[in-house]
């Protein structure tokens, strides 16, 4: 009986070791995939993101009359007003940071502890891009950890200008609306290159809650915050 228990114990331990090895190999393979995909995107424009694909599936189920709106435009064909507004609103130190803002992450951690749930992430532009490209909207510390790893990959393989170009072309701006060109067409019937300072400031303010502001374009907060961003835009440093 004792020998049987010993064999059973060794069998269970072997199974645990095997399962752990499989998990480690799967995790490493996933990171390798992310790294290789980012390497390709240093020279090839992404056709879609994880957020776009999830939205396309959702819209196909709930709103078959609505399709994903997305059109890639080169960095130089996007208004400098919009670039300055987004940096002023989302990540004032974007050009000089390494993809992380430790103080912002710690502040988000304290805020989440106080609320008893995840309500803030302290994400930089690069972190937002990492999430949009590969991950889901689900908030968890596990996802945050993966987001930080992908952020490091982006900052290692790409320069700031390329990171910002992909961000501008892939960030969500409404229900099925992705990228600067689609947003400019959708909200202002112009191209991304023609966006004014005021239009750009409003678009920048929408980014944390694009679907909400799509439905509440007359929001007093949107107008007030856009005014603040418009005043800050002149100090925003753009990547070169």
Residue frames as qw, qx, qy, qz and C-alpha x, y, z in Angstrom:
[[0.000, 0.885, 0.466, 0.000, 0.00, 0.00, 0.00],
 [0.315, -0.792, 0.103, 0.513, 2.85, 2.33, 0.91],
 [0.407, -0.147, 0.598, 0.674, 4.63, 1.62, -2.38],
 [0.226, 0.632, 0.661, 0.335, 1.41, 2.29, -4.28],
 [0.123, -0.941, -0.240, 0.204, 1.09, 5.65, -2.55],
 [0.401, -0.583, 0.341, 0.619, 4.70, 6.45, -3.33],
 [0.370, 0.172, 0.687, 0.601, 4.20, 5.57, -7.00],
 [0.084, 0.812, 0.559, 0.148, 0.98, 7.59, -7.08],
 [0.259, -0.873, -0.044, 0.410, 2.78, 10.51, -5.47],
 [0.391, -0.343, 0.511, 0.685, 5.63, 10.34, -7.96],
 [0.295, 0.446, 0.717, 0.448, 3.12, 10.08, -10.82],
 [0.021, -0.918, -0.392, 0.054, 1.28, 13.18, -9.64],
 [0.336, -0.745, 0.195, 0.542, 4.55, 15.08, -9.19],
 [0.408, -0.033, 0.647, 0.643, 5.64, 14.07, -12.70],
 [0.191, 0.694, 0.637, 0.277, 2.30, 15.23, -14.08],
 [0.160, -0.932, -0.169, 0.278, 2.65, 18.59, -12.32],
 [0.406, -0.512, 0.415, 0.633, 6.17, 18.96, -13.67],
 [0.357, 0.264, 0.711, 0.546, 4.98, 18.14, -17.18],
 [0.069, 0.851, 0.514, 0.082, 2.07, 20.58, -16.93],
 [0.267, -0.851, 0.044, 0.450, 4.39, 23.31, -15.67],
 [0.425, -0.245, 0.569, 0.660, 6.82, 22.64, -18.53],
 [0.274, 0.546, 0.684, 0.398, 4.00, 22.86, -21.08],
 [0.071, -0.936, -0.319, 0.132, 2.88, 26.19, -19.58],
 [0.363, -0.683, 0.269, 0.573, 6.41, 27.58, -19.68],
 [0.399, 0.038, 0.671, 0.623, 6.92, 26.50, -23.30],
 [0.161, 0.736, 0.614, 0.234, 3.55, 27.97, -24.29],
 [0.188, -0.919, -0.129, 0.322, 4.38, 31.26, -22.53],
 [0.394, -0.480, 0.448, 0.643, 7.80, 31.49, -24.20],
 [0.350, 0.307, 0.718, 0.517, 6.28, 30.68, -27.60],
 [0.056, 0.877, 0.477, 0.011, 3.69, 33.42, -27.10],
 [0.253, -0.838, 0.112, 0.470, 6.36, 35.99, -26.26],
 [0.425, -0.188, 0.621, 0.631, 8.40, 34.89, -29.27],
 [0.277, 0.605, 0.671, 0.327, 5.34, 35.37, -31.48],
 [0.067, -0.950, -0.238, 0.190, 4.77, 38.88, -30.12],
 [0.379, -0.645, 0.347, 0.566, 8.43, 39.76, -30.61],
 [0.409, 0.077, 0.703, 0.576, 8.50, 38.43, -34.18],
 [0.191, 0.765, 0.590, 0.171, 5.25, 40.20, -35.07],
 [0.159, -0.927, -0.047, 0.336, 6.53, 43.51, -33.74],
 [0.437, -0.391, 0.521, 0.620, 9.77, 43.03, -35.69],
 [0.348, 0.416, 0.699, 0.466, 7.72, 42.64, -38.88],
 [0.022, 0.898, 0.439, 0.023, 5.72, 45.76, -38.05],
 [0.366, -0.620, 0.133, 0.682, 8.85, 47.86, -37.94],
 [0.080, -0.252, 0.562, 0.784, 8.63, 47.88, -41.74],
 [0.167, -0.327, -0.805, -0.467, 5.13, 46.54, -42.52],
 [0.355, -0.228, 0.159, -0.893, 1.93, 48.35, -41.50],
 [0.210, 0.137, 0.914, -0.319, -0.44, 46.28, -39.31],
 [0.217, -0.285, -0.668, -0.653, -3.69, 45.43, -41.08],
 [0.594, -0.601, -0.325, -0.425, -5.68, 45.07, -37.87],
 [0.031, -0.434, 0.681, -0.590, -5.37, 44.83, -34.09],
 [0.158, -0.206, -0.937, 0.235, -6.79, 42.58, -31.38],
 [0.201, 0.404, 0.436, -0.779, -9.27, 45.34, -30.50],
 [0.416, 0.315, -0.371, -0.768, -10.40, 45.69, -34.12],
 [0.369, 0.022, -0.896, -0.246, -10.92, 41.96, -34.51],
 [0.049, -0.301, -0.830, 0.467, -12.87, 41.73, -31.27],
 [0.287, 0.426, 0.187, -0.837, -15.02, 44.69, -32.32],
 [0.391, 0.219, -0.624, -0.640, -15.61, 43.22, -35.78],
 [0.260, -0.159, -0.952, 0.009, -16.90, 40.00, -34.19],
 [0.046, 0.402, 0.631, -0.662, -19.10, 41.94, -31.74],
 [0.326, 0.392, -0.095, -0.855, -20.56, 44.14, -34.45],
 [0.334, 0.081, -0.818, -0.462, -21.25, 41.13, -36.68],
 [0.194, -0.312, -0.909, 0.198, -23.35, 39.69, -33.85],
 [0.051, -0.594, -0.552, 0.583, -25.05, 42.84, -32.52],
 [0.248, 0.781, 0.041, -0.572, -24.88, 45.44, -35.29],
 [0.682, 0.157, 0.582, 0.414, -24.47, 43.78, -38.70],
 [0.350, 0.879, 0.275, 0.170, -25.26, 47.16, -40.28],
 [0.147, -0.945, 0.290, 0.041, -22.05, 48.66, -38.81],
 [0.905, 0.243, -0.134, 0.323, -18.60, 47.71, -40.12],
 [0.608, -0.528, 0.034, 0.592, -15.14, 48.54, -38.84],
 [0.363, 0.922, 0.021, 0.129, -13.97, 51.89, -40.23],
 [0.622, -0.589, 0.311, 0.412, -10.20, 51.97, -40.64],
 [0.674, 0.705, 0.020, 0.218, -7.83, 53.48, -43.20],
 [0.714, -0.376, 0.057, 0.588, -4.08, 53.61, -42.77],
 [0.331, 0.921, -0.009, 0.203, -2.38, 56.91, -43.55],
 [0.691, 0.212, -0.310, 0.617, 1.37, 57.65, -43.30],
 [0.452, -0.524, -0.373, 0.618, 2.67, 59.65, -40.34],
 [0.198, -0.160, 0.140, 0.957, 3.30, 62.77, -42.42],
 [0.229, -0.343, -0.549, -0.727, -0.32, 62.81, -43.60],
 [0.445, -0.642, -0.612, 0.119, -1.68, 63.16, -40.07],
 [0.040, -0.894, -0.041, -0.444, -2.17, 66.66, -38.70],
 [0.402, 0.243, -0.554, 0.688, 0.51, 67.89, -36.31],
 [0.434, -0.411, 0.152, -0.787, -2.41, 69.32, -34.33],
 [0.906, -0.231, -0.206, -0.290, -3.66, 65.82, -33.59],
 [0.755, 0.148, -0.486, 0.414, -0.19, 64.54, -32.72],
 [0.112, 0.355, -0.419, 0.828, 0.36, 67.39, -30.28],
 [0.614, -0.372, 0.024, -0.695, -3.10, 67.03, -28.76],
 [0.922, -0.146, -0.348, -0.086, -2.70, 63.31, -28.09],
 [0.605, 0.164, -0.498, 0.599, 0.70, 63.72, -26.49],
 [0.127, -0.382, 0.279, -0.872, -0.58, 66.61, -24.37],
 [0.733, -0.295, -0.032, -0.613, -3.59, 64.55, -23.28],
 [0.969, -0.086, -0.197, -0.118, -2.26, 61.01, -22.99],
 [0.880, -0.210, 0.007, 0.425, 1.50, 61.01, -22.40],
 [0.069, 0.992, -0.085, -0.057, 3.26, 64.37, -22.07],
 [0.313, -0.706, 0.607, 0.187, 6.68, 62.72, -21.69],
 [0.929, 0.291, 0.211, -0.093, 6.20, 60.25, -24.56],
 [0.593, 0.733, -0.304, 0.138, 9.31, 61.28, -26.50],
 [0.078, 0.678, -0.627, 0.376, 11.62, 60.94, -23.51],
 [0.711, -0.343, 0.503, -0.352, 10.24, 58.02, -21.48],
 [0.004, 0.323, -0.924, -0.203, 11.13, 54.36, -22.03],
 [0.453, -0.193, -0.747, -0.447, 7.51, 53.29, -22.45],
 [0.514, -0.515, -0.660, 0.188, 6.70, 53.35, -18.74],
 [0.108, -0.638, 0.188, -0.739, 5.87, 56.03, -16.23],
 [0.435, -0.092, -0.819, 0.363, 6.58, 54.43, -12.86],
 [0.097, 0.077, 0.441, -0.889, 4.92, 57.19, -10.88],
 [0.573, 0.029, -0.229, -0.787, 1.73, 56.91, -12.93],
 [0.642, -0.045, -0.756, -0.122, 1.67, 53.12, -12.43],
 [0.278, -0.103, -0.736, 0.608, 2.10, 53.52, -8.66],
 [0.298, 0.064, 0.193, -0.933, -0.64, 56.14, -8.53],
 [0.663, -0.011, -0.479, -0.575, -2.95, 53.80, -10.45],
 [0.516, -0.049, -0.829, 0.209, -2.08, 50.99, -8.01],
 [0.033, -0.113, -0.584, 0.803, -3.05, 53.15, -5.02],
 [0.477, 0.071, -0.081, -0.872, -6.26, 54.24, -6.72],
 [0.658, -0.014, -0.677, -0.329, -7.19, 50.64, -7.49],
 [0.354, -0.088, -0.810, 0.458, -6.52, 49.59, -3.89],
 [0.173, 0.104, 0.371, -0.906, -8.73, 52.40, -2.61],
 [0.611, 0.105, -0.227, -0.751, -11.57, 51.41, -4.96],
 [0.657, -0.118, 0.707, -0.232, -11.17, 47.66, -4.38],
 [0.779, 0.428, 0.449, 0.095, -11.05, 47.00, -8.12],
 [0.481, -0.085, 0.380, 0.786, -9.05, 47.94, -11.20],
 [0.252, 0.872, 0.381, -0.176, -10.19, 51.35, -12.40],
 [0.170, 0.933, -0.273, -0.159, -6.88, 52.86, -13.60],
 [0.954, 0.112, 0.072, 0.270, -3.74, 51.64, -15.32],
 [0.295, -0.818, 0.255, 0.422, -1.39, 54.60, -15.63],
 [0.791, 0.237, 0.447, 0.345, -0.67, 53.64, -19.23],
 [0.116, -0.543, 0.346, 0.756, 1.64, 55.50, -21.59],
 [0.617, 0.531, -0.219, -0.538, 1.01, 55.73, -25.33],
 [0.318, 0.392, -0.853, -0.133, 3.28, 52.71, -25.88],
 [0.210, 0.033, 0.904, -0.372, 1.42, 50.68, -23.25],
 [0.592, 0.426, 0.289, -0.620, -1.90, 51.57, -24.85],
 [0.546, 0.518, -0.514, -0.411, -0.55, 50.43, -28.22],
 [0.063, 0.249, -0.962, 0.097, 0.68, 47.15, -26.72],
 [0.402, 0.228, 0.733, -0.499, -2.80, 46.48, -25.36],
 [0.597, 0.532, 0.030, -0.600, -4.60, 47.46, -28.56],
 [0.395, 0.511, -0.689, -0.330, -2.36, 45.35, -30.80],
 [0.380, 0.185, -0.906, 0.018, -2.39, 42.08, -28.90],
 [0.042, -0.097, -0.845, 0.524, -4.56, 41.98, -25.78],
 [0.176, -0.609, -0.733, -0.248, -8.17, 42.30, -24.64],
 [0.177, -0.641, 0.001, -0.747, -10.14, 45.00, -22.88],
 [0.778, -0.508, -0.371, -0.007, -10.44, 42.85, -19.76],
 [0.034, -0.800, 0.398, -0.447, -8.75, 44.53, -16.80],
 [0.922, -0.373, -0.076, 0.074, -6.47, 42.33, -14.69],
 [0.320, -0.816, 0.446, 0.178, -3.00, 42.46, -13.24],
 [0.737, -0.023, 0.605, 0.301, -2.04, 39.45, -15.36],
 [0.534, 0.727, 0.337, 0.270, -2.96, 41.36, -18.51],
 [0.068, -0.986, 0.148, 0.021, -1.09, 44.39, -17.18],
 [0.603, -0.516, 0.534, 0.292, 2.04, 42.30, -16.76],
 [0.673, 0.297, 0.560, 0.380, 1.81, 41.06, -20.34],
 [0.265, 0.938, 0.191, 0.119, 1.19, 44.62, -21.50],
 [0.295, -0.880, 0.325, 0.183, 4.44, 45.74, -19.85],
 [0.672, -0.183, 0.613, 0.374, 6.39, 42.96, -21.56],
 [0.541, 0.605, 0.480, 0.333, 5.00, 43.90, -24.98],
 [0.001, 0.999, 0.009, -0.045, 5.73, 47.55, -24.21],
 [0.486, -0.633, 0.491, 0.350, 9.38, 46.67, -23.66],
 [0.641, 0.188, 0.629, 0.397, 9.40, 44.83, -27.02],
 [0.339, 0.864, 0.331, 0.171, 7.91, 47.82, -28.83],
 [0.161, -0.963, 0.185, 0.114, 10.39, 50.24, -27.28],
 [0.615, -0.417, 0.567, 0.355, 13.29, 47.88, -28.04],
 [0.573, 0.239, 0.663, 0.420, 12.45, 47.22, -31.70],
 [0.252, 0.771, 0.437, 0.389, 10.85, 50.50, -32.80],
 [0.232, 0.075, -0.173, 0.954, 11.70, 54.17, -32.59],
 [0.132, 0.423, 0.546, -0.711, 9.20, 56.60, -31.09],
 [0.346, 0.328, -0.274, -0.836, 8.02, 57.89, -34.45],
 [0.388, 0.006, -0.846, -0.366, 7.06, 54.39, -35.65],
 [0.109, -0.309, -0.852, 0.407, 5.33, 53.60, -32.35],
 [0.200, 0.443, 0.284, -0.827, 3.34, 56.81, -32.63],
 [0.352, 0.224, -0.547, -0.726, 2.50, 56.23, -36.29],
 [0.321, -0.161, -0.924, -0.133, 1.04, 52.80, -35.53],
 [0.035, -0.387, -0.681, 0.621, -0.80, 54.18, -32.49],
 [0.256, 0.369, -0.009, -0.893, -2.37, 57.01, -34.51],
 [0.450, 0.165, -0.634, -0.607, -3.54, 54.51, -37.10],
 [0.453, -0.128, -0.881, -0.051, -4.93, 51.90, -34.72],
 [0.030, 0.102, 0.645, -0.757, -6.36, 53.61, -31.65],
 [0.016, -0.565, -0.816, -0.119, -10.14, 53.35, -31.13],
 [0.004, 0.009, 0.054, -0.998, -12.22, 56.52, -31.63],
 [0.591, 0.054, 0.079, -0.801, -15.81, 55.30, -31.48],
 [0.796, 0.074, 0.538, -0.267, -18.09, 52.38, -32.20],
 [0.829, 0.324, 0.393, 0.232, -16.06, 50.54, -34.84],
 [0.332, 0.927, -0.092, 0.148, -14.00, 53.65, -35.65],
 [0.811, -0.390, 0.153, 0.409, -10.23, 53.08, -35.64],
 [0.602, 0.064, 0.243, 0.758, -7.35, 55.35, -36.55],
 [0.080, -0.474, -0.075, 0.874, -6.96, 59.06, -37.23],
 [0.109, 0.027, -0.581, -0.806, -8.23, 58.97, -40.81],
 [0.268, -0.448, -0.826, -0.215, -11.44, 57.12, -39.97],
 [0.238, -0.596, -0.528, 0.556, -12.02, 59.41, -36.96],
 [0.036, -0.329, 0.142, 0.933, -11.53, 62.56, -39.03],
 [0.212, -0.151, -0.706, -0.658, -13.98, 61.28, -41.66],
 [0.314, -0.472, -0.823, 0.038, -16.50, 60.10, -39.07],
 [0.249, -0.656, -0.463, 0.542, -16.62, 63.18, -36.85],
 [0.044, -0.697, 0.032, 0.715, -15.60, 66.06, -39.13],
 [0.716, 0.615, 0.329, 0.025, -15.87, 64.84, -42.75],
 [0.231, 0.892, -0.386, -0.058, -12.27, 65.78, -43.47],
 [0.829, 0.257, -0.441, 0.229, -8.96, 63.97, -43.75],
 [0.746, -0.516, -0.201, 0.370, -6.57, 63.37, -40.86],
 [0.528, 0.119, 0.056, 0.839, -4.23, 65.92, -42.42],
 [0.040, -0.564, -0.259, -0.783, -6.89, 68.67, -42.24],
 [0.524, -0.637, -0.550, 0.133, -7.80, 68.43, -38.55],
 [0.001, 0.802, -0.115, 0.586, -7.75, 71.79, -36.76],
 [0.150, 0.302, -0.700, 0.630, -6.35, 72.38, -33.29],
 [0.541, -0.149, 0.354, -0.748, -9.83, 72.41, -31.72],
 [0.892, 0.109, -0.258, -0.354, -10.98, 69.28, -33.54],
 [0.613, 0.313, -0.672, 0.274, -7.76, 67.53, -32.55],
 [0.113, -0.302, 0.629, -0.707, -8.14, 68.50, -28.90],
 [0.755, -0.068, 0.165, -0.631, -11.66, 67.04, -28.81],
 [0.872, 0.214, -0.424, -0.122, -10.51, 63.82, -30.46],
 [0.362, 0.369, -0.716, 0.470, -7.65, 63.49, -27.96],
 [0.379, -0.248, 0.513, -0.730, -10.00, 63.90, -25.00],
 [0.851, 0.033, -0.115, -0.511, -12.25, 61.15, -26.36],
 [0.510, 0.402, -0.761, -0.001, -9.54, 58.48, -26.28],
 [0.113, -0.191, 0.867, -0.445, -10.04, 57.04, -22.77],
 [0.412, 0.346, 0.749, -0.387, -13.78, 56.54, -23.42],
 [0.038, 0.137, -0.550, -0.823, -14.33, 56.71, -27.18],
 [0.152, -0.406, -0.848, -0.304, -17.66, 54.85, -27.34],
 [0.169, -0.662, -0.563, 0.464, -19.10, 56.98, -24.53],
 [0.044, -0.560, 0.054, 0.826, -18.09, 60.28, -26.12],
 [0.007, 0.101, 0.753, 0.650, -19.28, 59.06, -29.52],
 [0.205, -0.596, -0.759, -0.164, -22.74, 58.97, -27.94],
 [0.295, -0.844, -0.326, 0.308, -22.23, 62.14, -25.82],
 [0.547, 0.351, 0.144, 0.746, -20.60, 64.61, -28.18],
 [0.110, -0.785, -0.121, -0.597, -22.26, 67.54, -26.42],
 [0.727, -0.460, -0.393, 0.325, -20.70, 66.62, -23.06],
 [0.136, -0.978, 0.087, -0.131, -19.71, 69.66, -20.99],
 [0.701, -0.542, 0.378, 0.267, -16.65, 67.76, -19.77],
 [0.746, 0.292, 0.389, 0.454, -15.54, 67.05, -23.34],
 [0.264, 0.873, 0.129, 0.390, -15.69, 70.75, -24.24],
 [0.398, -0.896, 0.189, -0.055, -13.99, 71.88, -21.01],
 [0.781, -0.355, 0.413, 0.308, -11.21, 69.30, -21.19],
 [0.675, 0.509, 0.306, 0.438, -10.63, 70.01, -24.90],
 [0.049, 0.967, -0.033, 0.246, -10.00, 73.64, -23.98],
 [0.599, -0.705, 0.363, 0.111, -7.36, 72.57, -21.47],
 [0.806, 0.018, 0.454, 0.378, -5.65, 70.30, -24.01],
 [0.481, 0.785, 0.206, 0.333, -5.76, 72.99, -26.71],
 [0.155, -0.958, 0.213, -0.117, -3.80, 75.31, -24.38],
 [0.679, -0.522, 0.492, 0.153, -1.20, 72.59, -23.68],
 [0.872, 0.417, 0.226, 0.122, -0.63, 71.52, -27.26],
 [0.343, 0.895, -0.246, 0.146, 2.06, 74.09, -28.01],
 [0.306, -0.707, 0.622, -0.139, 4.37, 72.55, -25.43],
 [0.939, 0.007, 0.331, -0.087, 3.96, 68.97, -26.71],
 [0.078, -0.622, 0.689, 0.364, 7.17, 67.50, -28.13],
 [0.890, 0.337, 0.003, -0.307, 6.76, 65.32, -31.23],
 [0.763, -0.248, 0.511, 0.309, 8.96, 62.34, -32.15],
 [0.344, 0.767, -0.345, -0.417, 11.20, 62.79, -35.19]]
